[in-house]
Structure formats: structure tokens, C-alpha cells
């Protein structure tokens, strides 16, 4: 199967699909291929946060305003402004003195546009001395998000091929390697010094809360799917031998979840998930052209901020390709 196109995107996860969306909107003919299914790998986490105030400092992420506004535009065009699997606002309870100091500082930073974040001295039902409220942030069921994007692209004539072998070739002017953890075994990109990071989530049933919350993020994150059903995560493992879920981390994740609540909770694990994402040496996302193969780009190392950085780097990719096609 060969076909001539403008851009061949290798990888149908969050990064690849978001790039395909913006390139298609910019007038490029795009083909997306994946050696597995669309949305598999680390992008297939049950729920993820699109949070511009992430990390233990809660400071603004690079390109946060562009990324969030771009996501909002996509929501409108995809007609998913009012769906239960996209939930606005994240609460970051200051469960220890380090977080409290950092979150208080973050809430007053001039870099934040008006109304994006605020500090609340007390959030009923949560631990900590106050909380950073990130108003312009989302919890997203990433599986449904990717299904929505791919369905819309296909309806507009974008070819998306799944379960293709490694030797599959598409004739194109540009190639974008958005292959997730598979890029770690690609010798063409070994000079980037990338490394794997394993993240784990747990699907849990909980008794003892009795309140409904927006997504929570302290030293772990949690999304309340319904009254007693939560998704909690995540781990950041740099050394591991097995890429699958490890029950040894059950207590670690439950402890981080429990720390956000003042009362004891009855938690039952009903599912486990694990995925391997990619990090760079300086923890920054990468959009880089290969020095020897003109027109070949790596879109990688988005880490735990894939939903945000996929938007930012996709816009950058469009800008770069526009300079080559003038």
C-alpha cells in the first residue's frame, strides 16, 4: 500500500492525531499510520489532565495559553463542548507545606491571564491548608478524545491506517515520527538521548467520600468518574523491567489518593493500567528535524503533558512546514 501525500505521520496517539488535525486544517494532505490501534500505548490512559499548572510548583507550562486556546477551538469544531468525558477545572489541594508554599506563589504569578487560577483557603471535604484552583484546565477521557478526532478526520477524507507493519511505506514530502515509546528503539533518533517513563493508573471504587469533586491533583491525581468510581494516578518510574501494571504500586497510589482527604476511605481496586511514555534529558518536549534526513521530524518527549504540548508543538510544526512550502 503506497500513496503520495504531503505529510506521513507515524503514530496514532495524542501527538500524532493532534498534528494530523492541525496539518489538515492548514491544507496539507495527511496520512496517519500506526503499528497497533489508534490510541494505544501511553496515550490510551483512562483519564488524563490537561493542566497548565502542573508539577509540584504549579507554575505555568511552556506555551500554556496557546495550548489551552487551541484545545478550546478543537472542542468547538468537534462539537464536544458539553460532554461528560471532558470536565473543566482542577483542584490542587495543598496537602503539605511544600505544596502550600508553591501553590500560594503560583496563584499570584503575573504570567497567568485573569481568571485562570485562584487560591482558596479551604475546600470542603479535602485535606490541606487551602488549594490552588486551576479554572482553565481539564480532565479528559483520552480514549474518547482520540476516537473523536480520528472519526472526524476520517469523515473529512484523511486516511488513517491501523495495524500496519514496520516496513510499511508511504511516499511523502515530510515524515513526522510521533511513535511514542517505539521511538526509543529507532536508531535514527538515538542521538536525542530519550528515556522511558512508566506511568500507572488504578480504577477504584471508594466508600467514605460522599461528595462530588472536580478533578484533583496534589502529588497524584484523581478523577471522579461517578459517585463511588474514581481513576487515580500516576507513577513516574524510570527503572522497570516489566511494562505492565505492577500490583506493588497499589499502596503507593492509594496513599497519594488518601492524602487528599481528611477521613479514612474504603478503597477497592477494580482495574490496573500502565503505559510507557518518553522523556528528554531536559524534560522538555521535542519537535526536531533530523540533521541527515531533510523533512523528517520527531514529535516526542511530551511526557505527562501530552494533551497540552501536542497542541503547542502541532502549531509549531505547521509553521515550520509552511516555511518549506512557500
N, C-alpha and C positions, 0 to 999 in steps of 0.2 A: 504494500500500500504506500504509494508515494503521491505527493501533491505539492505543487509550488505555492508558497504563501509568503506573506511578509515576515511574520514572526511565528516561530515554533516555540511554544512554552512547554518545557518538560517538567511535569509535576502538576497535579490537580488538587493541591491543598489550598489553604487560605491564601498563601502568597501567589501561587500560580493563577488561581481563579480571579483574584483581585486585579492582578496585572492584565489578565485577558480582558476583563471588564473595561478597564480604562483605556487599553490599547484599541479595543474595538470601538469605543466611543470616540477615539481620536482618529478613526478612519483606517486603521490597519486591519488587514486580513490576518486572522489568528487561527492557529490550530493548537489545541491543548492535548497532550498525551500523558498517560500515567501507567506505570507498570503494574499498578494494582487498581483499586477502585477510587473514584473521586472521593476526596475527603478522608482517606485512610491515613495512617501514620499519626504523628503528633497533632495534626490538625483536627483529628476526629475526637478530641476530648469532649466529654458530655456537655459541659458548660465551661465557658471561659470569660474573663473580664476584659473589657476594653476600657482601660483605666489610665488616664493621663497623669495621675498622681500615684504611681505605683512605687514599690520598694519601701524599705524601712524609713526613708526620709520623706516620701510622699511629694517630692519635688516634680516640677513639670518635665515630662518626657520630651525629647527632641522632636520637633515638628508636630507637637500635640494638637495645635489649633487646626492646621491643615488636615491632619488625620481624622479628627473628630468631625469637622465640617464635611469632609469627603464622604465619611460614613453616613452622615445625615442625608446627603444628597442621594446616595445609593438607596437608602431606605425609602425615600420618596419615589424614586424611579421604579423600584421593585415592588412598591405598594405594600410595604410591611411596617408602616408607621404604628399600627395598633395590633400587634400580635403578642400572645403571651410568652413567646420564647425570646423576646427582646425586652429587657427591663432596664429602665433608666434609673440612675442614681446608685451610688455605692457608699456604704457607711464604713468608715475605718475607725473602730474603737481603739482608744489609746490604752491598751491593756497593761502597759508597763511604763516606767519613767522615760525610757529612751524614746519610745514611740510618742509619748505625750509631748515631749520637748520638740521632736521633729515635726509632728503634725501641727502644733500651735504655730511654729515658724512658717510652715508651708501655707497655712491658711491666710497669712498676712503678706505673702510674696506679691510684689507688684507685677510679676510676669503673668499672673492669672487674669484673664479677662473678667470683667464684672459679672458676678453671679455664677461663676464656675465652681468655686469651692467656698466652704464656710466652716467655722468652728462652732460646735455645740457643746456646752458644758456638761450636759447629761443626756444620754439616750436611754429612755425607759426600757428595762429588760436586758441591757447589755452591761458587761464589765467595763472597768476603766474610768479614768478621770476625764471624761469628755470624748469627743470623736471628731474626726475630720469628715465632713460630708462632701463628697465629690458629686456635685449635681450633674455635671456634664460627663457622665460615664455610664457604661452599660454592662450588664451580664447578658450573655448571648449563648443560646444553644448552637454551637458552631456547626453541628451536623446539618441542622435545618438551614442555617445561613448559607452553607456551601451548596446544598441541594437547590436552594432558591436561586443562587447566582448561576449555577450550571444550567438549570432549566431555562432561565431567561436567555442565557447566551445561545443555547441550542435553538430556542424558538426564533432567534434572530439570525440563524444560519451559521453560527460559529461551530466548527467541528470539534468535538471532544471525544477522544478515543481512550477507552479504558482497557486494562489487562493487556497492554502491548508489550512485546519482548524488548529486552535491552538493545537488540540490534536493529530495532525499528528505526527508519529514517524518514524524515520529512525534509524536502528541499525548501529552504527558506533563506531570506537575506539575513535575518537575525535569529539567534537562538538564546533563549533565557532558561538557564538551569535553576529551577525552583523545586528541586527534588527532595527537599527536607534532609533527613538523616542519610539518605543514599549518597549525597554529595561527599560524605566522608570517605567513601571508597572509590571516588572518581579521581584518578591520578592527575587529571588536568587541573584540578583545583587544590592539590595537596599543599601548594605554596601559601595558601591562605591561613594555614595553621588553625583549622577549625577543630572543635572538640564536641563530643556528645554530652548532652544533659538529659537525664531521665526524670520525667515527672510522673507522679502517680495521683490518682483521684480515688475517692471512695463514694459509693452510693449507699446512703444510710437512711434508716428510719429512726426517728427520735421522739422520745416522750419527755415532757417536762418543760417545754418552751411556752406553748400556748399563745404566742403572738406571731404576727406576720411581719417579716422584715424585708427590706431591700437587700441586695447582695451585700455581704460582709467581707472585709479584708483587713486583717491585723498582721499576724505573722503566718497566716494561712488564709485561704478564702473559702467562702461558703455561699451557696445559692439555695434558697428555699424553693424547691420545685412546687410543693404544695404543703399543707398543714404539717405533716409529720415526715415529709420526704425532703432530704437535702442531698446536694452534691458538695463534697468537701475536697480540698487540695491545698497546696500541691507540694511535692518534694522537689528538691534540686540536687540530684545525685550525679556526681562527676565520676565516680568509680563504681562500676557494676559489671557483673558477668552475665546477667540474665535480663533481657529487655522486657520481660513480662511483669505483671503485678507481683509484689513481694509482701506476703502477709505480715512479715516482720515490721512493716511500717504502719500497720493498722493503729497501734497505740500512739505513735508519733502524730499521725494525722488527727486522731480523735482528741488528743491532748490539746492540739492547737485550736481545734474547734471548741472544745470545752472552755478554753481560756477566755473566750469572748462572752461567756455567760456566767452570772454570779451564782446560779443554783446548779446542783448536780443534775446531770442528764442521763437518761437511759438510752444508750446508743446501740443499734444493731446494724452491722454491716451486711448489706444485701448484694453488693457488687463491687468489683475492683477493676480499675483501668490503669494502664501505663502506656506511655509514649516517649519516644526519644526525639528531642529537638536538637538544634545546633547552636553553639555559641562561638563567638570570636574572641581573640586574645584581649581586646579592649572592651568587650561586652557591647559593642556597637553593631547594629545591623549593617549588612553589606549589600551594595549594588555595585559590582565591579566588572569591568570588561577585561577579558583575558589579554595579556600582553602579546601573545603569539597568534591568537585566533581572533582576528578582527570581526566584530559583530557578535561575539559570543559573550554572554553576561551570566554572572552568578547572582541570584537573588536569594540571599541566605542569611543565617545568623539572626533571625528575628527574635529568637529566644521566647520568653513568656509574653512578649508584647506583640505577637504576630498580628492580632486584629488591628492594632494601631499602625505599626510600622509597615504592614502590607499596603495600606493606603498611601502613606508618605512616600515610600520607595516606588510605588507604581506611578505616581505623578512624576517623580524624578526620571523614571525610565521613559515615559512619554516624551519628556523634554529632551532627553539625550537622543532618542531616535529621531525626533523632529529635526535636530541639527544635522543628521546624516541624510535626510531625505529632501532637503531644500533644493 
